[in-house]
Amino acid sequence: MGHTGCCTAVPGRPSLMVRHLPRLRTWLLLAVVLLLVGAAALVPRGDTGEQPTAALSSGEPTVQPPGTTSFRIASFNLLGAGHTDGKNPKRKGWANSAQRLKWSRQILDQQKVDVVGFQEMHASQVQQWPVNNPDFESWPLHKYSHAVGHNTISWRTSVFKMVKAKTIMIPYFNGVEQRMPYVLLEHIASGQRMWLYNVHTPANIGGNHQKWRDIGFKRAIELANTLRTEDPNVPVFMTGDMNDREKFFCPTAAGTDLVAANGGYASGSTCVPPKPIQIDWIMGSPPVTFTDYASVRTPLVKKTTDHPVVVATANTPSRAVQQSSISRVVVVTAEGLRASTSSQMAKRGELPQVATLRDSGSHTFNARTAVESAAPLPNLLSLLTGRPVAKANAGHGVNKNKWKGTVHRASGRYVPSVFDRVHDSGRRTALFASSSVVAPIRLSYNAKNGALDPYGKNNGRRKIDGYKIAGSDRKAVKAFRDSKKPAAYTHIHLSAPRAAGEKHGFGSAKYRKAVRQFDRNLAMVRRTINTAPAYRGKTLLVVTATGGGDKRSGTDRLAPQTYKVPLFVTGPGIPAGQSLYTMNPAWLWPAGDRVAYSRRPITTGVVGNLSLAALRLPALGGSTLNPAQDFNVLQLPTTASTPSPAPAR
């Protein structure tokens, strides 16, 4: 049987394939061209020409650089087995130490403790703890004697590894010298190191042992100062049952740079201990800041030990931040600043300041507003609180531009802001705006509605120190320029681009004129930062938008021209001409799409915790946008750490 397929040869004639070869070549060439065009379209550029795959000069990061090192630390007097075990225990009514040690582990897990200084870990407890808790490493246990093991330090091996382990002699009852442990630990994820000294000084049992406690405190002060001198960027922690209150805190806080996790302060001859004050302590040195302190006395704790378990979160800035000279942050937000318009006008030379920000710092023209809204007030609050808008998503709850109450009423809970963190650290804050859209922000953080200051010296409930609604963008910028009290955190909010776009259209000549005026206002901001001694060489400048605009709407959250916004970051240590997406591989290029938070586009909501990180302050409680403060804008360190500058006041 013959075959009649496509390529059967006919005698005396070219085959069908040969006869159609020129046409096939044409179609193949066209297909290749279309494939190349399609591939080019898939390159993550967007309509601004941004190229986020450009490599950093020091090497493109393949993993997200570490942010703030945060961990939970505790001081835990276990109530030693010698008090509760045996046929006739000294302390009746308590479960035996083996059972209480199991409960102790439950307490550590409930409080998410990563490292703990124990006291009264008696011999049987020292034996049982490492056997029953292999995911914790401990020092010194039985290394020297049962008595030395009473004050064992223990840490999760998934979080820390030990670098060095030492002891120091401290007088205990009747002045008998006793070894007390201190260890150098390294945080596995970030590489940050820290010293932890743990101690138990004698109570007034069988006599007054104040003399021996005082000697022990003095030696601990000397140890802390020695360790701090050896490397100022390795923080020193102190945990323990000091059996003292003011007589421990005041000389320690005055004689070292350690601060208590539960507040208080000492300066010169002035000492203000934390309230309430107790005998169990956690203290730490710069660059650490403490949050979420608690003296835990739950029913489980009460049946486990006769002491509270004191816990806190310790936060240490990244090495890049520690090496940075930044001590002030200025954030400029604009309503109605479209990414495409600002990019194109900058290319044409119409926006010299935007072009300078693009070239001298790091940027993206493809950031996103809040997913739920493109209106100014909701986006301002997302930026300032590190939260989404939707209340159901732990957001701030303000979903419209005209809101007359506080953000706390909208959320159903107190919502801390950047202003809280900076103000409570003893530094100044300021808000300058051209319109009253910011009025609910001031209301939320005034002397009536702001939260109590839980850290160190009480700086009051009014979180915004300098405030002015100026009536125009130019006047708002001048208010910043002319301010007699420069702030550590300044926010300048401008509204003219959106007003022009909604009145005349976002494609109109009058809108472009308003954008050019915005650029001139940026010139005044940058000139102030570059020339005023308070700002020069120490200021992080962030410029972004609360939304763009489409046709005559500046709030249509579904319109690409509205939800796509620029984000510029410049200042000392910021790489020049880099895409923020390249610098942050954990944040994913969204092309032109409006995507969910879970897709991790760069949103303007990262700016709040970015600003706090630059100021060496921890992330906002309850925030979900950049909560690890790992959104990176700094050149990654390549050399050893150097001491941090003093914070701006």
PyMOL commands that set and color helices and strands:
alter all, ss='L'
color gray80, all
select helices_A, chain A and resi 16-19+21-42+81-84+97-110+123-132+146-149+173-175+210-230+246-255+299-304+319-323+339-347+352-360+376-385+391-393+407-411+418-424+436-444+473-482+496-504+509-531+560-563+580-583+597-599+604-614
alter helices_A, ss='H'
color red, helices_A
select strands_A, chain A and resi 69-77+115-119+136-139+153-156+160-171+177-187+193-200+236-241+259-260+265-267+270-272+280-284+289-296+309-316+328-335+362-368+429-433+466-469+489-494+539-547+564-570+578-579
alter strands_A, ss='S'
color yellow, strands_A
deselect
rebuild
show_as cartoon
